[in-house]
Structure formats: C-alpha cells, structure tokens
Amino acid sequence: MIPLSARNVTHRFGATTALADVSLDVPAGAAVAMVGESGSGKTTLLRCFNRMIEPDSGDLFVGDGTVRSQDPIVLRRRLGYVQQHGGLLPHWTAAENVGLVLRAMRRPDRDAVSATMALVGLPIETFGSRFPRQLSGGERQRVALARALAGNPGALLLDEPFGALDAISRADLHDAFDRVRKRLGVTTLLVTHDLSEAAHLATVIVVMRAGHVEQRGTIADLRDAPATPYVRELVARALAKLEALEGSSA
C-alpha cells in the first residue's frame, strides 16, 4: 500500500477558486474521507491525484513521487478509481468490466477477475456474464469496486460511490466495502457529502468548504470540538438525520 499527500494545492476554474492552498495526508493503509457540500473542492482534489485535473500550483504525491513526475497512464494503474455511477462499459459483461485494468496491463487473468468479484460478493458464475443493464444499482457499484481492485492498486480513490443508491443497497454496500478495505488494508481516499457515511468508512475525516480545509480529525473530534460554525452545523445535521432514522424504525 502507498501513501497519498497534497501540499499547498491551488486550482481555479475561471474566476472560481476550487482549491485554495490545500494540504492533505493519507498514510499508507489508512482510510480518509473528505466531506463537504457541492463546490467545496473535494472532488477536484481527488481528481488531482490521478491527474484527471492538473492543479495550478502545489504538489501531490502518490507513494514517493510527485504525480507530475509519473506517466498518467502508469499512475492511474496504481490507483483504483470508483465514481458515483460506476462508469461501467454498457456493452461489456460484468466480468469483462472487472478485467478492464488487467487487460490494459496485458495481464488478462480470469482467476483474478473471479477472485475479485467474489471478494465484493458477486460470484462470477452468477454475475460474470450479466451486462450492466441486468444488474441492480448496488450490483453495478460492486462491479465498479471490483474493477478498481482487480489490478491490486496501491490506493483507492472513491468519488461519491454510494450516493446514487437507495438506503438499503447503500447500507449493504457500506458493509461490504468496509470488510474488503479492512481485509486488504488498501489506502483509501473517499469523497462524500454524508458525514455519517464518512464516520462509518473512514478513521479520519477532512471537512472542506469553499476550497479550504475547515477541520480534520476523528468523528469524535468534530463532534466534541468543532473548529468552525460550519463544522458544528454539519455535525448537528448528521445527528438529527440519525435520530430521525432511528425514530422512523422504532
């Protein structure tokens, strides 16, 4: 597993500052979640790590090297990437989608595809020949996760991978992902707008707002000692949501 870090990263889209001198560390094997409202800069920072976005200034490191010193294709093969809607190729079967990175690395390996699908709870005998349209939303995201893991990446970048799912599918996939991450010990950087999701899946939470880091710490740190009014409000909303869910299920 490899560490990820950002140092004083700034990026603008026209007149809009998406990132303003942001620094971040994800130690090897750790799980860090970036939380914030839309436009906070969390997805922009995530995509800087795999060079989908080239920042205006600052440095990003994957392992021991800066991302600018690494070939983008080689870099992306070191990083598993899961986006919100999975990004599966619609005319490829689930097994073909999972094997995409292996094929690109000239390492086609059905046993590896089968093992990775089993890891995320999709036996290849049952799901391997199905096309994305024949899968539920949760199953499609499991395929996307298996594809990200198949090449044995040094780190995972997850961009709102559970946001489009219904509550039951989302809870099931949370548990499945948490088991897989802990079993593999893979370095993980997760983007989410849901603080409760971040608390469940990550050990450190980074709260972002308007391109800045408002606070970083455990969920207990954020709850007991919020650094800003925004963090306090974010925690209060999450607790109110949790109480409402518990009340509806009582």
RASUL-V95764 format. One record per residue. N is the residue number from 1. RES is the residue in three letters. SS is DSSP state (h for helix, s for strand, l for the rest). PHI is phi in whole degrees, 0 to 359 (none if undefined). PSI is psi in whole degrees, -180 to 180 (999 if undefined). Layout:
n=N res=RES ss=SS phi=PHI psi=PSI
n=N res=RES ss=SS phi=PHI psi=PSI
//
This chain:
n=1 res=MET ss=l phi=none psi=151
n=2 res=ILE ss=l phi=235 psi=149
n=3 res=PRO ss=l phi=278 psi=159
n=4 res=LEU ss=s phi=235 psi=143
n=5 res=SER ss=s phi=207 psi=151
n=6 res=ALA ss=s phi=233 psi=140
n=7 res=ARG ss=s phi=230 psi=111
n=8 res=ASN ss=s phi=53 psi=51
n=9 res=VAL ss=s phi=273 psi=128
n=10 res=THR ss=s phi=233 psi=138
n=11 res=HIS ss=s phi=209 psi=141
n=12 res=ARG ss=s phi=234 psi=144
n=13 res=PHE ss=s phi=250 psi=96
n=14 res=GLY ss=l phi=65 psi=-124
n=15 res=ALA ss=l phi=273 psi=-3
n=16 res=THR ss=s phi=264 psi=126
n=17 res=THR ss=s phi=272 psi=111
n=18 res=ALA ss=s phi=276 psi=-36
n=19 res=LEU ss=s phi=224 psi=133
n=20 res=ALA ss=s phi=234 psi=92
n=21 res=ASP ss=s phi=58 psi=49
n=22 res=VAL ss=s phi=270 psi=136
n=23 res=SER ss=s phi=236 psi=146
n=24 res=LEU ss=s phi=203 psi=143
n=25 res=ASP ss=s phi=231 psi=134
n=26 res=VAL ss=s phi=234 psi=99
n=27 res=PRO ss=l phi=299 psi=157
n=28 res=ALA ss=l phi=304 psi=128
n=29 res=GLY ss=l phi=85 psi=-5
n=30 res=ALA ss=l phi=274 psi=163
n=31 res=ALA ss=s phi=239 psi=117
n=32 res=VAL ss=s phi=239 psi=136
n=33 res=ALA ss=s phi=245 psi=134
n=34 res=MET ss=s phi=259 psi=124
n=35 res=VAL ss=s phi=239 psi=143
n=36 res=GLY ss=l phi=169 psi=166
n=37 res=GLU ss=l phi=288 psi=169
n=38 res=SER ss=l phi=302 psi=137
n=39 res=GLY ss=l phi=87 psi=6
n=40 res=SER ss=l phi=282 psi=-18
n=41 res=GLY ss=l phi=107 psi=-2
n=42 res=LYS ss=h phi=294 psi=-44
n=43 res=THR ss=h phi=290 psi=-36
n=44 res=THR ss=h phi=301 psi=-46
n=45 res=LEU ss=h phi=295 psi=-43
n=46 res=LEU ss=h phi=304 psi=-46
n=47 res=ARG ss=h phi=285 psi=-15
n=48 res=CYS ss=h phi=291 psi=-30
n=49 res=PHE ss=h phi=293 psi=-34
n=50 res=ASN ss=l phi=256 psi=17
n=51 res=ARG ss=l phi=63 psi=26
n=52 res=MET ss=l phi=287 psi=-24
n=53 res=ILE ss=l phi=230 psi=133
n=54 res=GLU ss=l phi=260 psi=113
n=55 res=PRO ss=l phi=292 psi=158
n=56 res=ASP ss=l phi=291 psi=-35
n=57 res=SER ss=s phi=203 psi=167
n=58 res=GLY ss=s phi=99 psi=175
n=59 res=ASP ss=s phi=232 psi=144
n=60 res=LEU ss=s phi=235 psi=141
n=61 res=PHE ss=s phi=237 psi=135
n=62 res=VAL ss=s phi=240 psi=112
n=63 res=GLY ss=l phi=69 psi=-136
n=64 res=ASP ss=l phi=270 psi=-10
n=65 res=GLY ss=s phi=248 psi=154
n=66 res=THR ss=s phi=289 psi=152
n=67 res=VAL ss=h phi=293 psi=-30
n=68 res=ARG ss=h phi=292 psi=-22
n=69 res=SER ss=h phi=274 psi=-3
n=70 res=GLN ss=l phi=247 psi=141
n=71 res=ASP ss=l phi=299 psi=132
n=72 res=PRO ss=h phi=303 psi=-38
n=73 res=ILE ss=h phi=292 psi=-47
n=74 res=VAL ss=h phi=296 psi=-41
n=75 res=LEU ss=h phi=301 psi=-46
n=76 res=ARG ss=h phi=292 psi=-24
n=77 res=ARG ss=h phi=283 psi=-16
n=78 res=ARG ss=h phi=274 psi=-12
n=79 res=LEU ss=s phi=237 psi=118
n=80 res=GLY ss=s phi=287 psi=141
n=81 res=TYR ss=s phi=225 psi=125
n=82 res=VAL ss=s phi=235 psi=124
n=83 res=GLN ss=l phi=258 psi=175
n=84 res=GLN ss=l phi=302 psi=-45
n=85 res=HIS ss=l phi=259 psi=16
n=86 res=GLY ss=l phi=86 psi=-44
n=87 res=GLY ss=l phi=67 psi=32
n=88 res=LEU ss=l phi=287 psi=149
n=89 res=LEU ss=l phi=283 psi=118
n=90 res=PRO ss=l phi=294 psi=-26
n=91 res=HIS ss=l phi=261 psi=10
n=92 res=TRP ss=l phi=251 psi=147
n=93 res=THR ss=s phi=290 psi=170
n=94 res=ALA ss=h phi=302 psi=-45
n=95 res=ALA ss=h phi=296 psi=-38
n=96 res=GLU ss=h phi=293 psi=-39
n=97 res=ASN ss=h phi=297 psi=-44
n=98 res=VAL ss=h phi=297 psi=-35
n=99 res=GLY ss=l phi=276 psi=6
n=100 res=LEU ss=h phi=302 psi=-50
n=101 res=VAL ss=h phi=294 psi=-40
n=102 res=LEU ss=h phi=299 psi=-40
n=103 res=ARG ss=h phi=295 psi=-42
n=104 res=ALA ss=h phi=295 psi=-30
n=105 res=MET ss=l phi=273 psi=6
n=106 res=ARG ss=l phi=58 psi=40
n=107 res=ARG ss=l phi=229 psi=53
n=108 res=PRO ss=l phi=301 psi=126
n=109 res=ASP ss=l phi=210 psi=99
n=110 res=ARG ss=h phi=296 psi=-34
n=111 res=ASP ss=h phi=296 psi=-40
n=112 res=ALA ss=h phi=293 psi=-40
n=113 res=VAL ss=h phi=298 psi=-46
n=114 res=SER ss=h phi=298 psi=-44
n=115 res=ALA ss=h phi=295 psi=-39
n=116 res=THR ss=h phi=289 psi=-39
n=117 res=MET ss=h phi=297 psi=-40
n=118 res=ALA ss=h phi=297 psi=-35
n=119 res=LEU ss=h phi=299 psi=-35
n=120 res=VAL ss=l phi=263 psi=10
n=121 res=GLY ss=l phi=86 psi=25
n=122 res=LEU ss=l phi=234 psi=88
n=123 res=PRO ss=l phi=303 psi=132
n=124 res=ILE ss=h phi=297 psi=-30
n=125 res=GLU ss=h phi=297 psi=-31
n=126 res=THR ss=h phi=266 psi=-42
n=127 res=PHE ss=h phi=251 psi=-15
n=128 res=GLY ss=l phi=301 psi=-35
n=129 res=SER ss=l phi=267 psi=1
n=130 res=ARG ss=l phi=278 psi=147
n=131 res=PHE ss=s phi=268 psi=158
n=132 res=PRO ss=h phi=309 psi=-36
n=133 res=ARG ss=h phi=293 psi=-17
n=134 res=GLN ss=h phi=264 psi=6
n=135 res=LEU ss=l phi=247 psi=152
n=136 res=SER ss=l phi=287 psi=170
n=137 res=GLY ss=h phi=300 psi=-43
n=138 res=GLY ss=h phi=295 psi=-38
n=139 res=GLU ss=h phi=293 psi=-38
n=140 res=ARG ss=h phi=297 psi=-40
n=141 res=GLN ss=h phi=290 psi=-31
n=142 res=ARG ss=h phi=294 psi=-39
n=143 res=VAL ss=h phi=297 psi=-43
n=144 res=ALA ss=h phi=298 psi=-40
n=145 res=LEU ss=h phi=294 psi=-42
n=146 res=ALA ss=h phi=298 psi=-40
n=147 res=ARG ss=h phi=298 psi=-41
n=148 res=ALA ss=h phi=293 psi=-29
n=149 res=LEU ss=h phi=269 psi=-19
n=150 res=ALA ss=h phi=301 psi=-35
n=151 res=GLY ss=l phi=275 psi=11
n=152 res=ASN ss=l phi=55 psi=60
n=153 res=PRO ss=l phi=290 psi=159
n=154 res=GLY ss=l phi=281 psi=-21
n=155 res=ALA ss=s phi=203 psi=158
n=156 res=LEU ss=s phi=245 psi=135
n=157 res=LEU ss=s phi=247 psi=120
n=158 res=LEU ss=s phi=240 psi=117
n=159 res=ASP ss=s phi=252 psi=93
n=160 res=GLU ss=l phi=50 psi=50
n=161 res=PRO ss=l phi=289 psi=-15
n=162 res=PHE ss=l phi=247 psi=0
n=163 res=GLY ss=l phi=294 psi=-27
n=164 res=ALA ss=l phi=266 psi=6
n=165 res=LEU ss=l phi=265 psi=155
n=166 res=ASP ss=l phi=289 psi=166
n=167 res=ALA ss=h phi=300 psi=-41
n=168 res=ILE ss=h phi=290 psi=-46
n=169 res=SER ss=h phi=298 psi=-38
n=170 res=ARG ss=h phi=295 psi=-45
n=171 res=ALA ss=h phi=296 psi=-42
n=172 res=ASP ss=h phi=298 psi=-43
n=173 res=LEU ss=h phi=288 psi=-34
n=174 res=HIS ss=h phi=306 psi=-51
n=175 res=ASP ss=h phi=295 psi=-41
n=176 res=ALA ss=h phi=295 psi=-45
n=177 res=PHE ss=h phi=295 psi=-42
n=178 res=ASP ss=h phi=299 psi=-41
n=179 res=ARG ss=h phi=296 psi=-44
n=180 res=VAL ss=h phi=296 psi=-46
n=181 res=ARG ss=h phi=299 psi=-44
n=182 res=LYS ss=h phi=292 psi=-36
n=183 res=ARG ss=h phi=294 psi=-42
n=184 res=LEU ss=h phi=274 psi=-24
n=185 res=GLY ss=l phi=68 psi=27
n=186 res=VAL ss=l phi=283 psi=138
n=187 res=THR ss=s phi=299 psi=133
n=188 res=THR ss=s phi=224 psi=132
n=189 res=LEU ss=s phi=238 psi=115
n=190 res=LEU ss=s phi=248 psi=134
n=191 res=VAL ss=s phi=255 psi=129
n=192 res=THR ss=s phi=206 psi=156
n=193 res=HIS ss=l phi=261 psi=-1
n=194 res=ASP ss=l phi=255 psi=111
n=195 res=LEU ss=h phi=295 psi=-37
n=196 res=SER ss=h phi=295 psi=-37
n=197 res=GLU ss=h phi=296 psi=-44
n=198 res=ALA ss=h phi=299 psi=-42
n=199 res=ALA ss=h phi=295 psi=-33
n=200 res=HIS ss=h phi=285 psi=-36
n=201 res=LEU ss=h phi=254 psi=-12
n=202 res=ALA ss=l phi=231 psi=156
n=203 res=THR ss=l phi=266 psi=-25
n=204 res=VAL ss=s phi=233 psi=136
n=205 res=ILE ss=s phi=244 psi=133
n=206 res=VAL ss=s phi=247 psi=115
n=207 res=VAL ss=s phi=269 psi=124
n=208 res=MET ss=s phi=243 psi=148
n=209 res=ARG ss=s phi=206 psi=127
n=210 res=ALA ss=l phi=51 psi=41
n=211 res=GLY ss=l phi=83 psi=5
n=212 res=HIS ss=s phi=240 psi=156
n=213 res=VAL ss=s phi=272 psi=118
n=214 res=GLU ss=s phi=278 psi=-40
n=215 res=GLN ss=s phi=194 psi=152
n=216 res=ARG ss=s phi=225 psi=144
n=217 res=GLY ss=s phi=162 psi=-173
n=218 res=THR ss=l phi=283 psi=169
n=219 res=ILE ss=h phi=298 psi=-33
n=220 res=ALA ss=h phi=295 psi=-39
n=221 res=ASP ss=h phi=299 psi=-46
n=222 res=LEU ss=h phi=294 psi=-37
n=223 res=ARG ss=h phi=286 psi=-44
n=224 res=ASP ss=h phi=273 psi=-26
n=225 res=ALA ss=l phi=216 psi=65
n=226 res=PRO ss=l phi=299 psi=133
n=227 res=ALA ss=l phi=281 psi=-24
n=228 res=THR ss=l phi=218 psi=162
n=229 res=PRO ss=h phi=303 psi=-34
n=230 res=TYR ss=h phi=297 psi=-45
n=231 res=VAL ss=h phi=297 psi=-41
n=232 res=ARG ss=h phi=300 psi=-43
n=233 res=GLU ss=h phi=293 psi=-40
n=234 res=LEU ss=h phi=299 psi=-46
n=235 res=VAL ss=h phi=294 psi=-41
n=236 res=ALA ss=h phi=297 psi=-41
n=237 res=ARG ss=h phi=295 psi=-41
n=238 res=ALA ss=h phi=295 psi=-41
n=239 res=LEU ss=h phi=293 psi=-39
n=240 res=ALA ss=h phi=295 psi=-39
n=241 res=LYS ss=h phi=296 psi=-43
n=242 res=LEU ss=h phi=297 psi=-43
n=243 res=GLU ss=h phi=296 psi=-38
n=244 res=ALA ss=h phi=294 psi=-40
n=245 res=LEU ss=h phi=294 psi=-42
n=246 res=GLU ss=h phi=295 psi=-37
n=247 res=GLY ss=h phi=293 psi=-38
n=248 res=SER ss=h phi=289 psi=-23
n=249 res=SER ss=h phi=265 psi=-5
n=250 res=ALA ss=l phi=286 psi=999
//
